Amino acid sequence: MESSQKRAIRKYRSRLGERGLARFKVLGRDADRDLIRSLPRRQSEDTSEASKLRATVSQSIARAPAKTRRILAALRRSPPVNAELDLSRPREEGRKVDL
């Protein structure tokens, strides 16, 4: 048998699904609780402001596509590039070892 509370939750979630909404469980900092709760509330509205907010959040979170040769580009941007460092070492033969 299904308890009345489980049945109520199931019906509530099916009504959300009919409206095109879904529940999510997220982890975040306690200080961001109000912000995290307010975003879905505002984005679930069917207004132009919600669309703009959705686009802004998506754009700011979207990651740049992976580029090849990222390490080489980072090294070229590093400060020692134009520093004219002398990185040559004197050639040493080493020591003789008696085996």
DSSP file (Angstrom, degrees, kcal/mol; ACC not computed):
  #  RESIDUE AA STRUCTURE BP1 BP2  ACC     N-H-->O    O-->H-N    N-H-->O    O-->H-N    TCO  KAPPA ALPHA  PHI   PSI    X-CA   Y-CA   Z-CA
    1    1 A M              0   0    0      0, 0.0     2,-0.5     0, 0.0     0, 0.0   0.000 360.0 360.0 360.0 148.5    0.0    0.0    0.0
    2    2 A E        -     0   0    0      1,-0.0     2,-0.0     2,-0.0     0, 0.0  -0.839 360.0-125.4-100.1 131.2    1.1    3.5   -0.7
    3    3 A S     >  -     0   0    0     -2,-0.5     4,-2.2     1,-0.1     5,-0.2  -0.318  21.9-114.8 -72.5 160.0    0.9    6.1    2.1
    4    4 A S  H  > S+     0   0    0      1,-0.2     4,-2.2     2,-0.2     5,-0.1   0.842 115.5  53.8 -65.1 -33.0   -1.0    9.3    1.7
    5    5 A Q  H  > S+     0   0    0      2,-0.2     4,-2.3     1,-0.2    -1,-0.2   0.920 109.2  46.9 -69.2 -42.7    2.1   11.4    1.9
    6    6 A K  H  > S+     0   0    0      1,-0.2     4,-2.5     2,-0.2    -2,-0.2   0.894 112.6  50.6 -64.4 -38.9    3.9    9.4   -0.8
    7    7 A R  H  X S+     0   0    0     -4,-2.2     4,-2.4     2,-0.2    -1,-0.2   0.901 109.9  50.1 -65.0 -40.9    0.8    9.6   -3.0
    8    8 A A  H  X S+     0   0    0     -4,-2.2     4,-2.5     2,-0.2    -2,-0.2   0.904 111.4  48.3 -63.9 -42.1    0.7   13.4   -2.5
    9    9 A I  H  X S+     0   0    0     -4,-2.3     4,-2.6     2,-0.2     5,-0.2   0.921 111.5  50.3 -64.3 -43.8    4.3   13.8   -3.4
   10   10 A R  H  X S+     0   0    0     -4,-2.5     4,-1.9     1,-0.2    -2,-0.2   0.911 113.0  45.7 -61.1 -43.5    3.9   11.7   -6.5
   11   11 A K  H  X S+     0   0    0     -4,-2.4     4,-2.2     2,-0.2    -1,-0.2   0.895 111.9  52.1 -67.2 -40.5    0.8   13.8   -7.6
   12   12 A Y  H  X S+     0   0    0     -4,-2.5     4,-2.1     1,-0.2    -2,-0.2   0.929 111.2  46.8 -61.1 -45.9    2.7   17.0   -6.9
   13   13 A R  H  X S+     0   0    0     -4,-2.6     4,-2.2     1,-0.2    -1,-0.2   0.846 110.1  52.7 -67.9 -33.4    5.6   16.0   -9.0
   14   14 A S  H  X S+     0   0    0     -4,-1.9     4,-1.8    -5,-0.2    -1,-0.2   0.881 108.5  51.0 -69.5 -35.7    3.4   14.8  -11.8
   15   15 A R  H  X S+     0   0    0     -4,-2.2     4,-1.2     2,-0.2    -2,-0.2   0.895 109.3  51.0 -65.5 -38.8    1.7   18.3  -11.8
   16   16 A L  H  <>S+     0   0    0     -4,-2.1     5,-2.8     1,-0.2     3,-0.5   0.922 108.4  52.4 -60.9 -43.5    5.1   19.9  -11.9
   17   17 A G  H ><5S+     0   0    0     -4,-2.2     3,-1.2     1,-0.2    -2,-0.2   0.862 104.3  55.7 -61.4 -36.9    6.0   17.7  -14.9
   18   18 A E  H 3<5S+     0   0    0     -4,-1.8    -1,-0.2     1,-0.3    -2,-0.2   0.821 107.2  50.3 -64.7 -30.6    2.8   18.8  -16.7
   19   19 A R  T 3<5S-     0   0    0     -4,-1.2    -1,-0.3    -3,-0.5    -2,-0.2   0.439 123.1-107.4 -85.5  -0.1    3.9   22.4  -16.3
   20   20 A G  T < 5S+     0   0    0     -3,-1.2     2,-0.3     1,-0.3    -3,-0.2   0.704  78.7 128.5  82.7  20.1    7.4   21.5  -17.7
   21   21 A L      < -     0   0    0     -5,-2.8     2,-0.3    -6,-0.2    -1,-0.3  -0.764  36.3-169.6-109.1 155.3    9.1   21.8  -14.4
   22   22 A A        -     0   0    0     -2,-0.3     2,-0.3    -3,-0.1    -9,-0.0  -0.968  22.4-116.5-139.9 155.7   11.4   19.3  -12.7
   23   23 A R        -     0   0    0     -2,-0.3     2,-0.4   -10,-0.1   -10,-0.0  -0.720  29.5-171.1 -93.0 143.5   13.0   19.0   -9.2
   24   24 A F        -     0   0    0     -2,-0.3     2,-0.5     2,-0.0    -2,-0.0  -0.979  16.7-146.7-132.7 146.2   16.7   19.1   -8.8
   25   25 A K        +     0   0    0     -2,-0.4     2,-0.3     2,-0.0    -2,-0.0  -0.968  27.7 177.4-111.7 123.1   18.9   18.5   -5.8
   26   26 A V        -     0   0    0     -2,-0.5     2,-0.4     2,-0.0    -2,-0.0  -0.889  23.2-139.4-125.7 155.0   22.0   20.6   -5.7
   27   27 A L        +     0   0    0     -2,-0.3     2,-0.3     0, 0.0    -2,-0.0  -0.922  37.7 140.2-110.9 139.5   24.9   21.1   -3.3
   28   28 A G        -     0   0    0     -2,-0.4     2,-0.1     0, 0.0     5,-0.1  -0.956  52.9 -62.1-162.3 178.1   26.3   24.5   -2.6
   29   29 A R    >   -     0   0    0     -2,-0.3     3,-1.1     1,-0.1     4,-0.2  -0.429  41.7-125.7 -71.8 146.8   27.6   26.8    0.1
   30   30 A D  G >  S+     0   0    0      1,-0.3     3,-1.3     2,-0.2     4,-0.3   0.838 110.6  59.7 -62.2 -33.1   25.3   27.7    2.9
   31   31 A A  G 3  S+     0   0    0      1,-0.3     3,-0.3     2,-0.1    -1,-0.3   0.756 103.5  52.3 -67.5 -23.4   25.9   31.4    2.2
   32   32 A D  G <> S+     0   0    0     -3,-1.1     4,-2.9     1,-0.2     5,-0.3   0.315  76.4 107.5 -94.1   7.8   24.5   30.9   -1.3
   33   33 A R  H <> S+     0   0    0     -3,-1.3     4,-2.1     1,-0.2     5,-0.2   0.908  80.0  45.1 -54.6 -49.6   21.3   29.3   -0.2
   34   34 A D  H  > S+     0   0    0     -3,-0.3     4,-2.0    -4,-0.3    -1,-0.2   0.902 114.7  48.9 -64.4 -40.6   19.0   32.2   -1.0
   35   35 A L  H  > S+     0   0    0     -4,-0.2     4,-1.9     2,-0.2    -2,-0.2   0.935 111.7  48.3 -63.1 -46.6   20.7   32.8   -4.4
   36   36 A I  H  < S+     0   0    0     -4,-2.9    -1,-0.2     1,-0.2    -2,-0.2   0.863 114.4  46.6 -64.8 -35.8   20.4   29.2   -5.4
   37   37 A R  H  X S+     0   0    0     -4,-2.1     4,-1.0    -5,-0.3    -1,-0.2   0.831 111.0  51.9 -74.7 -31.8   16.8   29.0   -4.4
   38   38 A S  H  X S+     0   0    0     -4,-2.0     4,-2.4    -5,-0.2     5,-0.2   0.830  99.0  64.4 -77.1 -30.7   15.8   32.3   -6.1
   39   39 A L  H  X S+     0   0    0     -4,-1.9     4,-2.6     1,-0.2     5,-0.2   0.956 105.6  41.0 -59.7 -54.0   17.3   31.4   -9.5
   40   40 A P  H  > S+     0   0    0      0, 0.0     4,-1.8     0, 0.0    -1,-0.2   0.877 113.5  55.6 -63.4 -34.1   15.0   28.5  -10.3
   41   41 A R  H  < S+     0   0    0     -4,-1.0     4,-0.4     1,-0.2    -2,-0.2   0.933 113.6  39.8 -62.1 -44.9   12.0   30.4   -9.0
   42   42 A R  H >< S+     0   0    0     -4,-2.4     3,-0.7     1,-0.2    -1,-0.2   0.858 115.8  51.4 -72.5 -35.6   12.7   33.3  -11.3
   43   43 A Q  H 3< S+     0   0    0     -4,-2.6    -1,-0.2    -5,-0.2    -2,-0.2   0.730  99.2  64.6 -75.5 -20.9   13.6   31.1  -14.3
   44   44 A S  T 3< S+     0   0    0     -4,-1.8    -1,-0.2    -5,-0.2    -2,-0.2   0.686  82.6  97.1 -76.2 -16.0   10.5   29.0  -14.0
   45   45 A E  S <  S-     0   0    0     -3,-0.7     2,-0.7    -4,-0.4    -3,-0.0  -0.394  78.6-130.8 -69.3 151.4    8.4   32.1  -14.8
   46   46 A D        +     0   0    0     -2,-0.1     2,-0.3     4,-0.1    -1,-0.1  -0.481  65.5 116.5-102.8  60.9    7.3   32.4  -18.4
   47   47 A T  S  > S-     0   0    0     -2,-0.7     4,-1.7    -4,-0.1     5,-0.1  -0.780  77.2-112.9-124.1 167.2    8.4   36.0  -18.9
   48   48 A S  H  > S+     0   0    0     -2,-0.3     4,-2.4     1,-0.2     5,-0.2   0.844 117.6  57.5 -68.4 -32.5   10.9   37.9  -21.1
   49   49 A E  H  > S+     0   0    0      1,-0.2     4,-2.4     2,-0.2    -1,-0.2   0.898 105.6  49.8 -63.5 -40.0   12.9   38.8  -17.9
   50   50 A A  H  > S+     0   0    0      2,-0.2     4,-2.6     1,-0.2    -1,-0.2   0.879 109.7  51.6 -65.8 -37.5   13.2   35.1  -17.1
   51   51 A S  H  X S+     0   0    0     -4,-1.7     4,-2.4     2,-0.2    -2,-0.2   0.909 110.6  47.9 -64.9 -41.7   14.4   34.4  -20.7
   52   52 A K  H  X S+     0   0    0     -4,-2.4     4,-2.5     2,-0.2    -2,-0.2   0.910 112.7  48.7 -64.3 -42.0   17.0   37.1  -20.4
   53   53 A L  H  X S+     0   0    0     -4,-2.4     4,-2.6     2,-0.2     5,-0.2   0.915 111.0  50.5 -63.2 -43.3   18.1   35.8  -17.0
   54   54 A R  H  X S+     0   0    0     -4,-2.6     4,-2.4     1,-0.2    -2,-0.2   0.916 112.4  46.9 -59.8 -44.9   18.3   32.2  -18.4
   55   55 A A  H  X S+     0   0    0     -4,-2.4     4,-2.5     2,-0.2    -2,-0.2   0.898 112.5  49.6 -66.2 -40.7   20.4   33.5  -21.3
   56   56 A T  H  X S+     0   0    0     -4,-2.5     4,-2.4     2,-0.2    -2,-0.2   0.927 113.2  45.5 -64.5 -45.6   22.7   35.5  -19.1
   57   57 A V  H  X S+     0   0    0     -4,-2.6     4,-1.9     2,-0.2     5,-0.2   0.925 114.1  49.1 -64.9 -43.9   23.3   32.6  -16.7
   58   58 A S  H  X S+     0   0    0     -4,-2.4     4,-2.0    -5,-0.2    -2,-0.2   0.910 112.6  48.1 -61.7 -42.3   23.9   30.1  -19.6
   59   59 A Q  H  < S+     0   0    0     -4,-2.5    -1,-0.2     1,-0.2    -2,-0.2   0.894 112.9  47.1 -67.5 -39.8   26.3   32.5  -21.2
   60   60 A S  H  < S+     0   0    0     -4,-2.4    -1,-0.2     1,-0.2    -2,-0.2   0.797 117.7  42.1 -74.2 -26.4   28.3   33.2  -18.1
   61   61 A I  H  < S+     0   0    0     -4,-1.9    -2,-0.2    -5,-0.2    -1,-0.2   0.748  88.0 107.5 -89.8 -25.4   28.5   29.5  -17.1
   62   62 A A     <  -     0   0    0     -4,-2.0     2,-0.3    -5,-0.2    -3,-0.0  -0.240  65.9-134.9 -57.3 137.8   29.3   28.1  -20.6
   63   63 A R        -     0   0    0      1,-0.1    -1,-0.1     3,-0.0     3,-0.1  -0.690  18.7-107.1 -96.3 148.4   32.8   27.0  -21.0
   64   64 A A        -     0   0    0     -2,-0.3     3,-0.1     1,-0.1    -1,-0.1  -0.446  46.8 -96.2 -68.6 145.2   35.0   27.8  -23.9
   65   65 A P        -     0   0    0      0, 0.0     2,-0.1     0, 0.0    -1,-0.1  -0.285  49.9 -90.0 -62.2 149.1   35.6   24.8  -26.2
   66   66 A A        -     0   0    0     -3,-0.1     2,-0.3     1,-0.1    -3,-0.0  -0.385  45.5-152.6 -63.0 130.9   38.8   22.9  -25.5
   67   67 A K    >   -     0   0    0     -2,-0.1     3,-0.6    -3,-0.1     2,-0.2  -0.802  12.8-119.5-106.6 148.1   41.7   24.3  -27.6
   68   68 A T  T 3  S+     0   0    0     -2,-0.3    -1,-0.0     1,-0.2     0, 0.0  -0.499  93.5  24.6 -80.7 156.5   44.7   22.4  -28.7
   69   69 A R  T 3> S+     0   0    0     -2,-0.2     4,-2.0     1,-0.1    -1,-0.2   0.836  71.6 149.7  59.4  38.2   48.2   23.5  -27.6
   70   70 A R  H <>  +     0   0    0     -3,-0.6     4,-2.3     2,-0.2     5,-0.2   0.867  69.4  53.0 -67.4 -35.7   46.9   25.2  -24.5
   71   71 A I  H  > S+     0   0    0      2,-0.2     4,-2.4     1,-0.2    -1,-0.2   0.928 109.2  48.5 -66.2 -44.1   50.1   24.5  -22.6
   72   72 A L  H  > S+     0   0    0      1,-0.2     4,-2.0     2,-0.2    -1,-0.2   0.910 111.9  49.3 -62.4 -42.2   52.2   26.1  -25.3
   73   73 A A  H  X S+     0   0    0     -4,-2.0     4,-1.3     1,-0.2    -1,-0.2   0.899 110.6  50.7 -64.1 -39.9   50.0   29.2  -25.4
   74   74 A A  H  X S+     0   0    0     -4,-2.3     4,-0.7     1,-0.2    -2,-0.2   0.896 109.7  50.2 -65.5 -39.6   50.1   29.5  -21.6
   75   75 A L  H >< S+     0   0    0     -4,-2.4     3,-0.7     1,-0.2    -1,-0.2   0.879 108.2  53.0 -66.1 -36.4   53.9   29.3  -21.6
   76   76 A R  H 3< S+     0   0    0     -4,-2.0    -1,-0.2     1,-0.2    -2,-0.2   0.789 109.8  48.9 -69.1 -26.1   54.1   32.0  -24.3
   77   77 A R  H 3< S+     0   0    0     -4,-1.3    -1,-0.2    -3,-0.2    -2,-0.2   0.579  89.3 109.5 -85.9 -10.2   52.0   34.3  -22.2
   78   78 A S  S X< S-     0   0    0     -4,-0.7     3,-1.5    -3,-0.7     4,-0.3  -0.265  80.4-113.6 -70.1 154.7   54.1   33.7  -19.1
   79   79 A P  G >  S+     0   0    0      0, 0.0     3,-0.8     0, 0.0     4,-0.1   0.821 108.3  63.9 -59.5 -36.5   56.3   36.6  -17.7
   80   80 A P  G >  S+     0   0    0      0, 0.0     3,-1.0     0, 0.0     5,-0.4   0.540  78.4  89.9 -70.2  -1.2   59.7   34.9  -18.4
   81   81 A V  G <  S+     0   0    0     -3,-1.5     3,-0.4     1,-0.3     4,-0.1   0.927  99.2  27.9 -60.3 -46.3   59.1   34.9  -22.2
   82   82 A N  G <  S+     0   0    0     -3,-0.8    -1,-0.3    -4,-0.3    -4,-0.0   0.200  95.7  98.0 -99.1  15.1   60.6   38.4  -22.7
   83   83 A A  S <  S-     0   0    0     -3,-1.0    -1,-0.2    -4,-0.1    -2,-0.1   0.526  79.6-136.6 -85.4  -5.4   63.0   38.2  -19.8
   84   84 A E        -     0   0    0     -3,-0.4     2,-0.2    -4,-0.3    -3,-0.1   0.931  33.6-176.0  48.6  56.2   66.1   37.2  -21.8
   85   85 A L        -     0   0    0     -5,-0.4     2,-0.9    -4,-0.1    -1,-0.2  -0.589  26.9-131.6 -81.5 142.9   67.2   34.6  -19.3
   86   86 A D        +     0   0    0     -2,-0.2    -1,-0.0     1,-0.1    -2,-0.0  -0.834  34.8 165.9 -95.2 102.0   70.5   32.7  -19.8
   87   87 A L        +     0   0    0     -2,-0.9     2,-0.1     2,-0.1    -1,-0.1   0.238  31.6 120.7-102.7  12.6   69.4   29.1  -19.2
   88   88 A S        -     0   0    0      1,-0.0    -2,-0.0     0, 0.0     0, 0.0  -0.479  47.5-153.4 -77.5 150.1   72.6   27.5  -20.7
   89   89 A R        -     0   0    0     -2,-0.1     2,-0.2     3,-0.0    -2,-0.1  -0.923  22.2-105.2-122.4 147.5   74.6   25.2  -18.4
   90   90 A P        -     0   0    0      0, 0.0     2,-0.5     0, 0.0     0, 0.0  -0.490  38.9-114.5 -70.2 141.5   78.3   24.4  -18.6
   91   91 A R        -     0   0    0     -2,-0.2     2,-0.4     2,-0.0     0, 0.0  -0.660  36.8-174.3 -79.4 122.2   79.0   20.9  -20.0
   92   92 A E        -     0   0    0     -2,-0.5     3,-0.1     1,-0.1    -3,-0.0  -0.954  23.9-149.7-120.1 138.1   80.6   18.7  -17.3
   93   93 A E        -     0   0    0     -2,-0.4     2,-0.2     1,-0.2    -1,-0.1   0.727  42.7-130.6 -76.6 -22.6   81.9   15.2  -18.0
   94   94 A G        -     0   0    0      2,-0.0     2,-0.3     0, 0.0    -1,-0.2  -0.473  33.3 -54.6  97.3-174.8   81.2   14.1  -14.5
   95   95 A R        -     0   0    0     -2,-0.2     2,-0.4    -3,-0.1    -3,-0.0  -0.710  50.3-108.9-105.0 155.4   83.5   12.3  -12.1
   96   96 A K        -     0   0    0     -2,-0.3     2,-0.5     2,-0.0    -2,-0.0  -0.649  30.4-158.6 -82.5 136.4   85.3    9.1  -12.6
   97   97 A V        -     0   0    0     -2,-0.4     2,-0.8     2,-0.0    -1,-0.0  -0.961  10.2-140.7-118.5 130.5   84.0    6.1  -10.7
   98   98 A D              0   0    0     -2,-0.5    -2,-0.0     1,-0.2     0, 0.0  -0.803 360.0 360.0 -92.6 111.5   86.2    3.1  -10.0
   99   99 A L              0   0    0     -2,-0.8    -1,-0.2     0, 0.0    -2,-0.0   0.426 360.0 360.0 -95.9 360.0   84.1    0.0  -10.3
